[in-house]
Amino acid sequence: MSRPDLMPYAVQERGELLALLRELTPAQWDSPTLCTQWSVRQVATHIVSYDELSKRQTAATFLRGGLRTGKVNELALARYRDLDPAGVVDLVTRCQRPRGLTAAMGAGIALTDGTIHHQDIRRALGLPRTIPEERLRPVLDFSLAAPTLPSKSNRRGLKLVATDIDWSSGEGPEVRGPSEALLMAAAGREAALADLSGDGLSTLRERVGAAAG
């Protein structure tokens, strides 16, 4: 079965990220995000940090990082450590259409990683948004199968049920709430747990808390 082409959605998502970045104050650029080890500037850079790598450079980065996701991400991000906010905006502008690694799997990597990290920034800054259902639905599905995300293991034995769109996944005790909060909580963001309810919430909270600790 062929994968859906998610490239148009990925381009839209990065376009919305760009619009946000262009409005940030200097203090906001340096603010922490839900990725506790990274500032807004670092998260925004990370989203596109693989796009300008060739296949050979990408492979070398993974090998240097020992195939450990966290280390590999740090190495990719380090190439842009000296960029100021204007430089990050320019970088994201150049990469609004994903290419390289993030364009793989029908651009599902770019769309899913970009959406989650966009929310890492927005939630931390108190700048909520409504993600279009047609974009959020494939992100939810993709995130639950992505090997680099904890979503699949976090929701194991649970049923996730969105209350704002017609979407659910899994079997077992239910965790209910807005689709964006389900996405973020399953991906390991403790801040999103407050927006959820259901008999399975305590299990999800325990798993997310254990990973965060």
RAZI-V347987 format. One record per residue. N is the residue number from 0. SS is DSSP state (a for helix, b for strand, c for the rest). OMEGA is omega in radians with two decimals (999 if undefined). D_LAST is the distance of its C-alpha to the last C-alpha in whole Angstrom. Layout:
n = {N | N}
ss = {SS | SS}
omega = {OMEGA | OMEGA}
d_last = {D_LAST | D_LAST}
This chain:
n = {0 | 1 | 2 | 3 | 4 | 5 | 6 | 7 | 8 | 9 | 10 | 11 | 12 | 13 | 14 | 15 | 16 | 17 | 18 | 19 | 20 | 21 | 22 | 23 | 24 | 25 | 26 | 27 | 28 | 29 | 30 | 31 | 32 | 33 | 34 | 35 | 36 | 37 | 38 | 39 | 40 | 41 | 42 | 43 | 44 | 45 | 46 | 47 | 48 | 49 | 50 | 51 | 52 | 53 | 54 | 55 | 56 | 57 | 58 | 59 | 60 | 61 | 62 | 63 | 64 | 65 | 66 | 67 | 68 | 69 | 70 | 71 | 72 | 73 | 74 | 75 | 76 | 77 | 78 | 79 | 80 | 81 | 82 | 83 | 84 | 85 | 86 | 87 | 88 | 89 | 90 | 91 | 92 | 93 | 94 | 95 | 96 | 97 | 98 | 99 | 100 | 101 | 102 | 103 | 104 | 105 | 106 | 107 | 108 | 109 | 110 | 111 | 112 | 113 | 114 | 115 | 116 | 117 | 118 | 119 | 120 | 121 | 122 | 123 | 124 | 125 | 126 | 127 | 128 | 129 | 130 | 131 | 132 | 133 | 134 | 135 | 136 | 137 | 138 | 139 | 140 | 141 | 142 | 143 | 144 | 145 | 146 | 147 | 148 | 149 | 150 | 151 | 152 | 153 | 154 | 155 | 156 | 157 | 158 | 159 | 160 | 161 | 162 | 163 | 164 | 165 | 166 | 167 | 168 | 169 | 170 | 171 | 172 | 173 | 174 | 175 | 176 | 177 | 178 | 179 | 180 | 181 | 182 | 183 | 184 | 185 | 186 | 187 | 188 | 189 | 190 | 191 | 192 | 193 | 194 | 195 | 196 | 197 | 198 | 199 | 200 | 201 | 202 | 203 | 204 | 205 | 206 | 207 | 208 | 209 | 210 | 211 | 212}
ss = {c | c | c | c | c | c | a | a | a | a | a | a | a | a | a | a | a | a | a | a | a | c | c | c | c | a | a | a | a | c | c | b | c | c | c | c | c | c | b | a | a | a | a | a | a | a | a | c | c | c | c | c | c | c | a | a | a | a | a | a | a | a | a | a | c | c | c | c | a | a | a | a | a | a | a | a | a | a | c | c | c | c | c | c | a | a | a | a | a | a | a | a | a | a | c | c | c | c | c | a | a | a | a | c | c | c | c | a | a | a | a | a | a | a | a | a | a | a | a | a | a | a | a | a | a | c | c | c | c | c | c | c | a | a | a | a | a | a | a | a | a | a | a | c | c | c | c | c | c | c | a | a | a | a | c | c | c | b | b | b | b | b | c | c | c | c | c | b | b | c | c | c | b | b | b | b | b | c | a | a | a | a | a | a | a | a | c | c | c | a | a | a | a | a | a | b | b | c | c | c | a | a | a | a | a | a | a | a | a | a | a | a | c}
omega = {-3.10 | 3.11 | 3.08 | 3.08 | -3.11 | -3.09 | 3.13 | 3.12 | 3.12 | 3.10 | 3.10 | -3.12 | 3.12 | 3.07 | 3.10 | 3.06 | 3.12 | 3.14 | 3.10 | -3.08 | -3.11 | -3.12 | -3.04 | 3.04 | 3.08 | 3.14 | 3.13 | 3.11 | -3.10 | -3.09 | 3.05 | 3.11 | 3.05 | 2.91 | -2.87 | -3.11 | -3.05 | 3.03 | 3.07 | -3.14 | -3.11 | 3.12 | 3.12 | 3.11 | -3.14 | -3.08 | -3.09 | -2.98 | 3.10 | -2.97 | -3.07 | 3.08 | 3.01 | 3.10 | -3.14 | 3.12 | 3.11 | 3.13 | -3.14 | 3.13 | 3.12 | 3.13 | 3.11 | 3.13 | 3.12 | -3.14 | 3.08 | -2.99 | -3.11 | -3.13 | 3.13 | 3.11 | 3.13 | 3.13 | 3.12 | -3.13 | -3.06 | 3.12 | -3.04 | -3.01 | -3.06 | -3.13 | 3.00 | -3.12 | 3.12 | 3.11 | 3.10 | 3.10 | 3.11 | 3.13 | -3.13 | 3.08 | 3.12 | -3.03 | -3.11 | 3.00 | -3.06 | 3.04 | -3.11 | -3.05 | -3.04 | 3.10 | -3.12 | 3.11 | 3.12 | -3.07 | 3.09 | 3.11 | -3.12 | -3.09 | -3.06 | 3.13 | -3.12 | -3.13 | -3.14 | -3.11 | 3.03 | 3.11 | 3.05 | 3.12 | -3.04 | -3.13 | -3.12 | -3.12 | -3.10 | -3.11 | -3.08 | 3.07 | 3.02 | 3.12 | -3.13 | -3.09 | -3.09 | 3.08 | -3.07 | -3.10 | 3.11 | 3.09 | 3.09 | -3.12 | -3.10 | -3.07 | -3.09 | 3.09 | -3.06 | -3.08 | -3.11 | 3.12 | 3.11 | -3.00 | -3.09 | -3.13 | 3.13 | -3.09 | -3.11 | 3.13 | 3.13 | 3.04 | 3.09 | -3.08 | 3.10 | -3.13 | -3.11 | 3.05 | -3.14 | -3.12 | 3.00 | -3.12 | 3.04 | 3.11 | 3.11 | 3.09 | -3.03 | 2.89 | -3.02 | 3.06 | 3.11 | -3.06 | 3.12 | 3.14 | 3.07 | 3.11 | -3.03 | 3.14 | 3.12 | 3.12 | 3.01 | -3.12 | -3.10 | -3.09 | -3.09 | -3.10 | -3.12 | -3.11 | -3.02 | 3.10 | 3.08 | -3.08 | -3.12 | -3.04 | -3.12 | 3.11 | 3.12 | 3.13 | 3.13 | -3.12 | -3.13 | 3.13 | 3.13 | 3.14 | -3.13 | -3.13 | 999}
d_last = {39 | 39 | 36 | 36 | 37 | 34 | 35 | 37 | 34 | 32 | 34 | 34 | 30 | 31 | 34 | 32 | 29 | 32 | 34 | 30 | 30 | 34 | 33 | 30 | 31 | 30 | 28 | 26 | 26 | 24 | 21 | 18 | 17 | 14 | 13 | 12 | 13 | 17 | 19 | 22 | 24 | 22 | 21 | 24 | 25 | 23 | 24 | 28 | 27 | 28 | 31 | 34 | 33 | 36 | 35 | 35 | 33 | 30 | 31 | 31 | 28 | 26 | 28 | 27 | 23 | 23 | 23 | 19 | 18 | 16 | 19 | 21 | 20 | 20 | 24 | 25 | 24 | 25 | 29 | 29 | 27 | 30 | 31 | 31 | 31 | 34 | 34 | 31 | 33 | 35 | 33 | 32 | 35 | 37 | 34 | 34 | 36 | 33 | 34 | 33 | 30 | 29 | 32 | 32 | 32 | 34 | 32 | 29 | 26 | 28 | 28 | 24 | 22 | 24 | 24 | 20 | 20 | 23 | 21 | 18 | 21 | 23 | 20 | 19 | 23 | 24 | 26 | 26 | 28 | 30 | 29 | 32 | 32 | 34 | 31 | 28 | 29 | 29 | 26 | 25 | 26 | 26 | 22 | 22 | 24 | 22 | 21 | 19 | 17 | 14 | 17 | 19 | 16 | 15 | 18 | 19 | 22 | 22 | 24 | 23 | 26 | 27 | 29 | 30 | 32 | 33 | 30 | 28 | 27 | 26 | 27 | 25 | 24 | 24 | 22 | 24 | 24 | 25 | 25 | 23 | 20 | 20 | 20 | 17 | 15 | 16 | 15 | 11 | 12 | 11 | 14 | 16 | 15 | 18 | 21 | 20 | 22 | 23 | 23 | 20 | 18 | 16 | 15 | 14 | 12 | 10 | 10 | 9 | 6 | 5 | 5 | 4 | 0}
